[in-house]
Amino acid sequence: MNIDFEFPPVDKLKSLELKTFKYLCDCKVIKEEPGFSVLKNEAIIYFNALNSGKKLQKSHIDFQTYFDLQVQKEGWRFHIGSAIQNDYSLVSYYLAICSRHNDQCVIRRKFHFDYDIGQPNQRQDHPKYHVQYAGKNPTGMGDHGPLYEEILHSPLSEPRFPYTPMSLALLLNSVFVEFATEITSKIAEDNQWRDLILSHEKELLRPYYRNCCNLFHSGHSSKKLFTTDYCYGR
């Protein structure tokens, strides 16, 4: 039994992302809010580029964008990205939360969420599903202007903590719920958005938690540990 048993095929995972792009293109709140203009425009580009079976099947996903929110009277910029390689050599999502002062954008928090199948000659094993604080900036992350992150700069890639499977919609939903404003609450409470999140939970989270429950319901009688063996795919 593996922790990533029933993880969806890559075409299914990319189709979930395509539905997210479609929602971001069509959502009235996102269309009308200036702070979401870059997010909306780049979602339109990606949706139009991938919206056919053959294009979606052949293409990798490397979606990077940002949106602006006023939270507690402060202006914040949220950089967010999704990357999926067809051979699953890379399935990664990131969120960078930036403060904005005098046209400077300073990274205050940055997280990576990965599905990691492992690579040849890898120095050490990683949790199959993990979250990493900070980490390297994806290529292209600074295309929307300079980003400063002196506090977070470090040669360390560790630690990577076991986490749940992630998707662009699930990551966005966490932002909308955690940084609750009148605007984000309208999106988070929209029935179409909730239906989209439900579909992602069914495809990604339900199998994950079912596998975890099956391990413990089986008696967990082997010497393998959940946290240091099972989560690492051993």
C-alpha positions as CSV (number, residue, x, y, z in Angstrom):
1,M,0.0,0.0,0.0
2,N,1.4,3.4,-1.0
3,I,0.5,6.8,0.2
4,D,0.1,8.0,-3.5
5,F,-2.0,5.0,-4.5
6,E,-4.9,6.3,-6.6
7,F,-3.2,9.7,-7.3
8,P,-4.9,10.7,-10.6
9,P,-3.2,10.2,-14.0
10,V,-1.5,13.3,-15.3
11,D,-4.2,14.0,-17.9
12,K,-6.8,14.0,-15.1
13,L,-4.7,16.3,-12.9
14,K,-4.2,18.7,-15.8
15,S,-8.0,18.7,-16.6
16,L,-8.6,19.7,-13.0
17,E,-6.3,22.7,-13.5
18,L,-8.0,23.5,-16.8
19,K,-11.3,23.8,-14.9
20,T,-9.7,26.1,-12.5
21,F,-8.5,28.3,-15.3
22,K,-12.0,28.3,-16.7
23,Y,-13.5,29.5,-13.4
24,L,-10.9,32.3,-13.1
25,C,-11.7,33.4,-16.6
26,D,-15.5,33.6,-16.0
27,C,-15.9,34.6,-12.3
28,K,-17.7,38.0,-12.2
29,V,-15.9,39.1,-9.0
30,I,-12.5,38.4,-10.5
31,K,-13.5,40.2,-13.7
32,E,-14.6,43.3,-11.9
33,E,-11.8,43.6,-9.3
34,P,-8.7,45.5,-10.5
35,G,-6.4,43.6,-8.2
36,F,-7.2,40.3,-10.0
37,S,-6.7,41.6,-13.5
38,V,-3.3,39.9,-14.1
39,L,-4.6,36.6,-12.6
40,K,-7.7,36.8,-14.9
41,N,-5.7,37.7,-18.1
42,E,-3.1,34.9,-17.6
43,A,-5.8,32.4,-16.8
44,I,-7.5,33.3,-20.1
45,I,-4.3,32.8,-22.0
46,Y,-3.7,29.4,-20.4
47,F,-7.3,28.2,-20.8
48,N,-7.3,29.1,-24.5
49,A,-3.9,27.5,-25.0
50,L,-4.9,24.2,-23.4
51,N,-8.6,23.9,-24.1
52,S,-8.6,20.9,-26.4
53,G,-7.9,17.2,-25.6
54,K,-4.8,17.0,-27.8
55,K,-3.3,20.3,-26.5
56,L,-3.9,19.4,-22.9
57,Q,-2.5,15.9,-23.4
58,K,0.8,17.1,-25.0
59,S,1.4,20.3,-23.0
60,H,3.1,20.8,-19.6
61,I,1.7,23.3,-17.3
62,D,3.8,26.2,-16.0
63,F,1.4,28.8,-14.8
64,Q,2.6,31.8,-12.8
65,T,0.7,34.9,-11.9
66,Y,-0.2,37.2,-9.0
67,F,-3.1,39.2,-7.5
68,D,-3.3,42.1,-5.1
69,L,-5.5,42.3,-1.9
70,Q,-6.0,44.9,0.7
71,V,-5.8,43.1,4.1
72,Q,-6.1,45.0,7.4
73,K,-5.5,48.3,5.5
74,E,-2.3,47.0,4.0
75,G,-1.6,46.2,0.4
76,W,-0.3,42.7,-0.2
77,R,0.7,40.9,-3.4
78,F,0.2,37.1,-3.7
79,H,2.4,35.3,-6.3
80,I,1.1,31.9,-7.1
81,G,2.1,29.2,-9.5
82,S,1.4,25.7,-10.8
83,A,3.9,23.4,-12.6
84,I,3.1,19.9,-13.9
85,Q,5.4,17.8,-16.1
86,N,3.8,15.0,-18.1
87,D,6.1,12.4,-16.6
88,Y,5.4,13.7,-13.1
89,S,9.1,14.6,-12.7
90,L,7.7,17.9,-11.4
91,V,4.3,18.6,-9.8
92,S,4.7,21.7,-7.8
93,Y,2.8,24.7,-6.5
94,Y,4.0,27.8,-4.7
95,L,2.6,30.8,-2.8
96,A,4.7,33.9,-2.1
97,I,3.1,36.6,0.0
98,C,4.6,40.0,-0.5
99,S,4.3,43.4,1.2
100,R,4.3,46.4,-1.1
101,H,5.8,49.8,-0.1
102,N,6.9,52.5,-2.5
103,D,6.8,50.2,-5.5
104,Q,9.0,47.6,-3.8
105,C,7.7,44.1,-3.4
106,V,9.2,42.2,-0.5
107,I,8.6,38.5,0.1
108,R,7.4,37.9,3.7
109,R,6.2,34.3,3.4
110,K,6.9,31.7,0.7
111,F,5.8,28.0,0.5
112,H,6.2,25.2,-2.0
113,F,3.8,22.2,-2.1
114,D,5.1,19.3,-4.1
115,Y,4.2,15.8,-5.2
116,D,7.6,14.2,-5.3
117,I,8.1,10.8,-7.1
118,G,11.9,11.0,-6.5
119,Q,14.8,11.4,-8.9
120,P,17.8,9.3,-9.8
121,N,20.8,10.0,-7.6
122,Q,18.7,12.1,-5.2
123,R,20.7,13.0,-2.1
124,Q,18.0,11.9,0.3
125,D,14.3,10.8,0.1
126,H,11.6,13.4,0.3
127,P,8.0,13.0,1.5
128,K,5.8,12.1,-1.4
129,Y,3.5,15.0,-0.6
130,H,5.3,17.8,1.2
131,V,5.4,21.5,2.0
132,Q,8.6,23.4,2.0
133,Y,9.1,26.9,3.6
134,A,10.8,29.3,1.3
135,G,12.8,27.2,-1.2
136,K,14.1,28.3,-4.6
137,N,12.2,30.8,-6.6
138,P,10.7,29.2,-9.8
139,T,12.1,30.6,-13.1
140,G,9.9,33.4,-14.2
141,M,8.6,34.3,-10.7
142,G,10.2,37.7,-11.0
143,D,8.8,38.5,-14.5
144,H,6.2,40.8,-12.9
145,G,8.8,43.0,-11.3
146,P,11.7,42.7,-8.9
147,L,11.2,40.7,-5.7
148,Y,13.3,41.2,-2.5
149,E,13.7,38.3,0.0
150,E,16.9,38.8,1.9
151,I,15.5,37.3,5.1
152,L,14.5,34.1,3.3
153,H,17.6,33.6,1.3
154,S,19.3,30.4,2.3
155,P,21.1,27.5,0.5
156,L,19.0,25.0,2.6
157,S,16.3,23.0,0.8
158,E,15.3,21.2,4.0
159,P,13.1,20.6,5.8
160,R,10.3,19.3,3.8
161,F,7.3,18.4,5.9
162,P,4.7,15.7,4.9
163,Y,1.5,17.3,3.7
164,T,-1.6,16.6,1.7
165,P,-1.9,16.6,-2.1
166,M,-2.3,20.1,-3.5
167,S,-3.8,21.8,-6.6
168,L,-4.0,25.4,-7.9
169,A,-7.7,25.6,-6.8
170,L,-7.0,24.2,-3.3
171,L,-4.1,26.6,-2.8
172,L,-6.2,29.6,-4.0
173,N,-9.0,28.5,-1.7
174,S,-6.8,28.5,1.3
175,V,-5.7,32.0,0.5
176,F,-9.3,33.2,0.0
177,V,-10.3,31.7,3.3
178,E,-7.3,32.7,5.3
179,F,-7.1,36.3,3.9
180,A,-10.8,36.9,4.3
181,T,-12.0,40.2,2.7
182,E,-15.3,41.1,1.2
183,I,-13.9,40.2,-2.2
184,T,-12.3,36.9,-1.3
185,S,-15.3,35.8,0.8
186,K,-17.6,36.3,-2.3
187,I,-15.4,33.9,-4.2
188,A,-15.0,31.3,-1.4
189,E,-18.8,31.3,-0.9
190,D,-19.7,31.1,-4.6
191,N,-21.5,27.9,-5.4
192,Q,-19.6,27.3,-8.6
193,W,-16.3,27.8,-6.7
194,R,-17.4,25.4,-4.0
195,D,-18.4,22.8,-6.6
196,L,-14.9,23.2,-8.1
197,I,-13.2,22.7,-4.8
198,L,-15.4,19.7,-4.0
199,S,-14.2,18.1,-7.2
200,H,-10.6,18.6,-6.3
201,E,-11.2,17.2,-2.8
202,K,-12.8,14.1,-4.3
203,E,-10.0,13.5,-6.8
204,L,-7.0,14.4,-4.5
205,L,-7.9,14.5,-0.9
206,R,-10.4,11.6,-0.6
207,P,-8.0,8.9,-1.9
208,Y,-5.1,10.3,0.2
209,Y,-7.1,10.2,3.5
210,R,-8.6,6.8,2.5
211,N,-5.1,5.4,2.1
212,C,-4.0,6.8,5.4
213,C,-7.1,5.4,7.1
214,N,-6.6,2.0,5.5
215,L,-3.1,1.8,6.9
216,F,-4.2,2.4,10.5
217,H,-7.4,0.3,10.1
218,S,-5.2,-2.6,9.0
219,G,-3.7,-2.7,12.4
220,H,-0.5,-0.8,11.4
221,S,1.2,-4.1,12.5
222,S,4.5,-3.7,10.5
223,K,7.6,-2.0,11.8
224,K,7.1,0.8,9.3
225,L,6.3,4.2,10.7
226,F,3.7,6.5,9.1
227,T,5.7,9.6,9.4
228,T,9.1,8.4,8.4
229,D,8.3,5.5,6.1
230,Y,4.8,5.6,4.7
231,C,4.8,9.3,3.9
232,Y,8.2,8.9,2.1
233,G,6.9,6.1,-0.1
234,R,9.1,3.4,1.5
